[in-house]
């Protein structure tokens, strides 16, 4: 398991979690009593590809859009919320990007930038 911290703009609001790559996908454990869940590889890949598509139109910059209820228009989070991706258990939402961002970062696919209150992913 890899120890990770979310990329919240306020360090006091960052959450620690662990993740592990399995045959099925990325298993995430919040370490707070909530059940772990697995994001299948095809979904993990689809989210990254969509971030690259958005980034290609914006100089490599992508608004993450982590809000559960109202991610900004054009963000990866807005797109995720329209996809009805099944994960085990549940459905992937824009909120899950709080955990996927640092994993993509650890893997060297993106870097985090801040613009005011907005978390920006920079495609590497």
C-alpha positions as CSV (number, residue, x, y, z in Angstrom):
1,X,0.0,0.0,0.0
2,X,1.2,3.5,-0.9
3,X,0.6,6.3,1.7
4,X,-0.8,9.4,0.1
5,X,-2.4,12.8,0.9
6,X,-5.1,14.5,-1.1
7,X,-4.2,17.8,-2.8
8,X,-6.7,20.0,-1.1
9,X,-5.7,23.7,-1.4
10,X,-5.8,24.1,2.4
11,X,-3.2,21.7,4.1
12,X,-5.5,21.5,7.2
13,X,-8.2,20.0,5.0
14,X,-5.9,17.4,3.3
15,X,-6.9,13.8,3.9
16,X,-4.5,10.8,4.2
17,X,-5.3,7.6,2.4
18,X,-3.6,4.5,1.1
19,X,-3.8,2.9,-2.3
20,X,-2.6,-0.2,-4.0
21,X,-2.5,-1.3,-7.6
22,X,-4.2,-4.7,-8.0
23,X,-5.1,-6.8,-11.0
24,X,-8.6,-5.3,-11.0
25,X,-7.6,-1.6,-10.6
26,X,-6.6,0.9,-8.0
27,X,-7.8,0.0,-4.5
28,X,-8.2,3.0,-2.2
29,X,-8.6,2.9,1.6
30,X,-9.5,6.1,3.4
31,X,-8.2,4.8,6.8
32,X,-11.3,6.3,8.6
33,X,-13.5,3.3,8.9
34,X,-15.1,3.7,5.5
35,X,-14.9,0.6,3.2
36,X,-12.2,0.5,0.7
37,X,-13.2,0.6,-3.0
38,X,-11.6,-0.3,-6.3
39,X,-11.5,1.9,-9.4
40,X,-11.2,-0.5,-12.4
41,X,-8.2,0.1,-14.7
42,X,-10.5,1.0,-17.7
43,X,-12.1,3.7,-15.6
44,X,-8.8,4.9,-14.2
45,X,-7.5,5.1,-17.8
46,X,-10.6,6.8,-19.2
47,X,-10.4,9.6,-16.6
48,X,-6.8,10.3,-17.4
49,X,-7.5,10.3,-21.2
50,X,-10.4,12.7,-20.7
51,X,-8.1,15.0,-18.6
52,X,-5.5,14.9,-21.5
53,X,-8.2,15.7,-24.0
54,X,-9.3,18.7,-22.0
55,X,-5.7,19.7,-21.4
56,X,-4.8,19.6,-25.1
57,X,-7.3,22.4,-25.6
58,X,-6.0,24.4,-22.7
59,X,-2.2,24.4,-22.8
60,X,-2.0,21.2,-20.7
61,X,-4.0,22.8,-17.8
62,X,-7.1,21.0,-16.6
63,X,-9.6,22.2,-13.9
64,X,-9.9,19.1,-11.7
65,X,-13.5,19.9,-10.5
66,X,-13.6,18.1,-7.2
67,X,-16.9,19.5,-6.0
68,X,-19.4,16.7,-5.4
69,X,-22.4,18.8,-6.3
70,X,-21.3,21.5,-8.7
71,X,-17.9,20.9,-10.4
72,X,-17.0,23.7,-12.8
73,X,-18.1,23.5,-16.4
74,X,-15.4,22.0,-18.6
75,X,-13.7,20.3,-15.7
76,X,-12.8,16.6,-15.4
77,X,-15.2,16.4,-12.5
78,X,-18.1,17.6,-14.6
79,X,-17.3,14.9,-17.1
80,X,-16.9,12.2,-14.5
81,X,-20.4,13.0,-13.1
82,X,-22.0,12.3,-16.5
83,X,-20.4,9.0,-17.0
84,X,-22.0,6.7,-14.5
85,X,-18.8,4.7,-14.0
86,X,-19.4,1.7,-11.7
87,X,-16.7,1.1,-9.1
88,X,-16.7,-1.5,-6.4
89,X,-18.7,-0.5,-4.4
90,X,-20.7,2.4,-5.8
91,X,-20.3,5.0,-8.7
92,X,-17.3,7.2,-9.4
93,X,-18.0,10.9,-8.7
94,X,-16.1,14.1,-9.0
95,X,-15.2,13.8,-5.3
96,X,-13.1,10.6,-6.1
97,X,-10.8,12.9,-8.1
98,X,-9.4,14.1,-4.8
99,X,-7.8,10.7,-4.5
100,X,-7.1,10.0,-8.2
101,X,-5.2,13.3,-8.7
102,X,-2.4,12.4,-6.2
103,X,-2.2,8.9,-7.6
104,X,-1.8,10.2,-11.1
105,X,0.8,12.6,-9.7
106,X,2.7,9.8,-8.0
107,X,2.8,7.9,-11.3
108,X,4.2,11.0,-13.0
109,X,1.2,11.7,-15.3
110,X,0.1,15.1,-13.8
111,X,1.3,17.8,-11.5
112,X,-0.9,20.0,-9.2
113,X,-1.2,23.7,-9.5
114,X,-3.4,26.1,-7.6
115,X,-5.3,29.0,-9.1
116,X,-7.1,30.8,-6.2
117,X,-9.5,28.1,-4.8
118,X,-9.2,26.0,-7.9
119,X,-7.1,22.9,-8.2
120,X,-5.5,22.6,-11.6
121,X,-4.0,19.4,-13.0
122,X,-1.1,20.0,-15.4
123,X,-0.6,17.2,-17.8
124,X,3.0,16.2,-17.9
